Each structure stands twice: as structure tokens, then as C-alpha cells.
């Protein structure tokens, strides 16, 4: 069995259409995943499965679409994948709550940095299947737009580190 980390895109943790983490755990268990654990209410799931990452993703997206009535994207990685991404972080000096990894399904496009808009001191770098962003002044007032990140999902470095720990990687 492989331990995977599933990162849901655009999970609404408040208001209408909320997805409680208990419900997410139940969906994962109903899909046949084992040792299902969630972390904070933003769509982070650690689970074990005999399926490939692609099949885990497809099963989760199917369950989420049935629940939400609309597609909900999922990025699936192993703990080792997350560890490599975290170790490759080019902004080692950044406070972990001011830097994010944006996880993508595929490699970011070659022109991803050229397409960035409203940059105001943020540092950005491309990874294998990630985009790294350091918000030196914090995210609250940032107007940064990264078109290549639209299909991705972001987690700060603290969250990534905790998910790696939970996955035992």
C-alpha cells in the first residue's frame, strides 16, 4: 500500500457548500481508502491505497462531484513527492507562513513567470510540478495573479511540512 496526500482545490470551509472534514474522511473511506486522516479544514487528506495516484485522484474527484454537484479538483502526491518539493524550495529564508507551494498536475508552462500580473515584491520560482511563491510582506494585501496556478492548489510551508510528517515521509 502507498501513502498518498490528496490536496483538494477550492474547498469551501465556510458558508454555503461547506465540506466538513468528517464528511471528506467518510467519502475517502467509502472509496476504499485506509488510514484516512485530514489536516485543518482546507482539504488536506492523508490516506493509504493500493491504487495508483491517478486512480486515487479519479475516485476522489468522482465522490466530490457527487457531493458538491460540480467538479472539485484534486492533486495527489506521495509523502516523498512533497518532501522533494519542500526541499527544493528556493526561498529557504522565508517565514514558512509567508511562502507557499502551488501544486499543479503537470510541470508549469515555460512562460508561467512571464504571464504573472500585479507583482509587488513577491518572489516566484518554478519547480517540477509546483510554483513557489514568497510573499515577503504577507498575502493579505497581495494582488498577485499567476495564470498558471489557476488549476493548482496552494499550501503554505507549515502545512506541507505537517503533511509530510503525517505521511511518515
C-alpha positions as CSV (number, residue, x, y, z in Angstrom):
1,X,0.0,0.0,0.0
2,X,1.1,3.5,-0.7
3,X,0.5,6.5,1.5
4,X,-0.8,9.5,-0.5
5,X,-1.6,13.1,0.3
6,X,-4.6,14.5,-1.5
7,X,-4.9,18.2,-1.8
8,X,-8.4,19.5,-2.7
9,X,-8.7,22.6,-4.8
10,X,-11.0,25.4,-3.8
11,X,-12.6,23.7,-0.8
12,X,-15.1,26.0,0.8
13,X,-14.5,25.7,4.5
14,X,-17.3,28.2,5.4
15,X,-20.6,29.4,4.2
16,X,-22.7,27.5,1.7
17,X,-21.4,24.4,0.1
18,X,-19.1,23.7,3.0
19,X,-17.3,20.4,3.1
20,X,-16.8,19.3,6.7
21,X,-13.6,17.3,7.1
22,X,-15.6,14.5,8.8
23,X,-17.6,14.2,5.5
24,X,-14.4,14.2,3.5
25,X,-13.0,11.4,5.6
26,X,-16.2,9.4,5.2
27,X,-16.0,9.8,1.4
28,X,-12.4,8.6,1.4
29,X,-13.3,5.6,3.5
30,X,-16.3,4.8,1.2
31,X,-13.9,4.9,-1.7
32,X,-12.0,2.1,-0.1
33,X,-9.0,4.1,1.2
34,X,-7.4,3.2,4.5
35,X,-5.9,5.1,7.5
36,X,-7.7,8.3,6.3
37,X,-6.7,11.4,8.2
38,X,-7.4,15.1,7.4
39,X,-5.4,18.1,8.4
40,X,-7.0,21.5,9.0
41,X,-10.2,22.4,7.2
42,X,-8.8,23.2,3.8
43,X,-8.9,19.9,2.1
44,X,-5.8,18.0,3.1
45,X,-6.1,14.2,3.3
46,X,-3.5,11.6,4.1
47,X,-4.6,8.1,3.1
48,X,-3.4,4.7,2.1
49,X,-4.3,2.8,-1.0
50,X,-3.2,0.0,-3.4
51,X,-4.4,2.2,-6.3
52,X,-2.1,4.4,-8.4
53,X,-2.1,8.1,-7.7
54,X,-4.1,8.7,-10.9
55,X,-6.8,6.2,-9.8
56,X,-6.9,7.7,-6.3
57,X,-7.4,11.1,-7.8
58,X,-10.2,9.9,-10.1
59,X,-12.0,8.1,-7.3
60,X,-11.8,11.2,-5.0
61,X,-12.9,13.6,-7.8
62,X,-15.9,11.3,-8.6
63,X,-17.0,11.2,-4.9
64,X,-16.5,15.0,-4.6
65,X,-18.5,15.7,-7.7
66,X,-21.4,13.6,-6.4
67,X,-21.3,15.5,-3.1
68,X,-20.8,19.0,-4.5
69,X,-22.7,18.8,-7.7
70,X,-19.8,20.2,-9.6
71,X,-16.2,19.2,-10.3
72,X,-13.7,19.6,-7.4
73,X,-10.1,19.2,-8.5
74,X,-7.7,17.0,-6.5
75,X,-3.9,16.9,-6.6
76,X,-2.4,13.6,-5.3
77,X,1.2,13.2,-4.2
78,X,3.2,10.8,-2.1
79,X,4.9,12.0,1.0
80,X,8.3,11.6,-0.8
81,X,6.9,13.9,-3.6
82,X,6.0,16.6,-1.0
83,X,9.4,16.2,0.7
84,X,11.3,16.7,-2.6
85,X,9.2,19.8,-3.4
86,X,9.8,21.2,0.1
87,X,13.5,20.5,-0.1
88,X,13.6,22.2,-3.5
89,X,12.1,25.4,-2.1
90,X,14.3,28.3,-3.3
91,X,13.1,30.6,-0.6
92,X,14.7,28.9,2.4
93,X,15.0,32.2,4.3
94,X,11.2,32.8,4.0
95,X,9.0,32.6,7.0
96,X,7.0,29.3,6.5
97,X,3.7,31.1,6.8
98,X,4.7,33.6,4.1
99,X,5.7,31.1,1.4
100,X,3.5,28.7,-0.5
101,X,3.9,25.8,-2.8
102,X,1.3,25.8,-5.5
103,X,0.8,22.2,-6.6
104,X,0.0,21.5,-10.2
105,X,-1.0,18.4,-12.1
106,X,1.9,18.9,-14.6
107,X,5.0,21.0,-15.0
108,X,4.3,24.7,-15.1
109,X,4.4,26.1,-18.6
110,X,7.7,27.7,-19.7
111,X,6.0,31.1,-19.9
112,X,4.5,30.9,-16.4
113,X,6.7,33.7,-15.0
114,X,6.2,36.0,-17.9
115,X,2.4,35.8,-17.5
116,X,2.4,36.9,-13.9
117,X,0.5,40.1,-13.2
118,X,0.3,42.6,-10.3
119,X,3.6,41.5,-8.8
120,X,4.6,43.8,-5.9
121,X,7.8,42.3,-4.4
122,X,6.7,38.7,-4.3
123,X,9.3,36.2,-5.3
124,X,8.2,33.4,-7.6
125,X,10.1,30.3,-8.9
126,X,9.1,27.3,-10.9
127,X,9.5,23.7,-9.7
128,X,8.9,20.3,-11.3
129,X,5.1,20.3,-10.8
130,X,5.0,23.3,-8.4
131,X,5.2,27.0,-8.3
132,X,6.9,28.6,-5.3
133,X,5.8,32.0,-4.1
134,X,7.3,34.0,-1.2
135,X,5.0,36.8,0.0
136,X,7.6,38.9,1.8
137,X,5.0,41.4,3.1
138,X,2.4,38.7,3.6
139,X,-0.6,37.6,1.5
140,X,-3.3,39.8,2.9
141,X,-2.6,42.8,0.6
142,X,-1.1,41.0,-2.4
143,X,-2.8,41.3,-5.7
144,X,-0.5,38.8,-7.4
145,X,-2.1,36.8,-10.2
146,X,-0.4,33.7,-11.6
147,X,-2.4,32.4,-14.5
148,X,-0.5,29.1,-14.5
149,X,-1.6,28.5,-10.9
150,X,-5.3,28.6,-11.7
151,X,-5.6,24.9,-12.0
152,X,-3.4,24.3,-8.9
153,X,-3.8,24.4,-5.2
154,X,-1.6,26.2,-2.7
155,X,-0.4,25.2,0.7
156,X,2.0,27.2,3.0
157,X,5.3,25.6,4.1
158,X,4.0,24.8,7.6
159,X,1.1,22.8,6.1
160,X,3.4,21.0,3.7
161,X,5.8,20.0,6.5
162,X,2.9,18.7,8.6
163,X,1.5,16.7,5.8
164,X,4.9,15.1,5.2
165,X,5.1,14.3,8.9
166,X,1.6,12.7,8.8
167,X,2.6,10.6,5.8
168,X,5.7,9.4,7.6
169,X,7.9,10.6,4.7
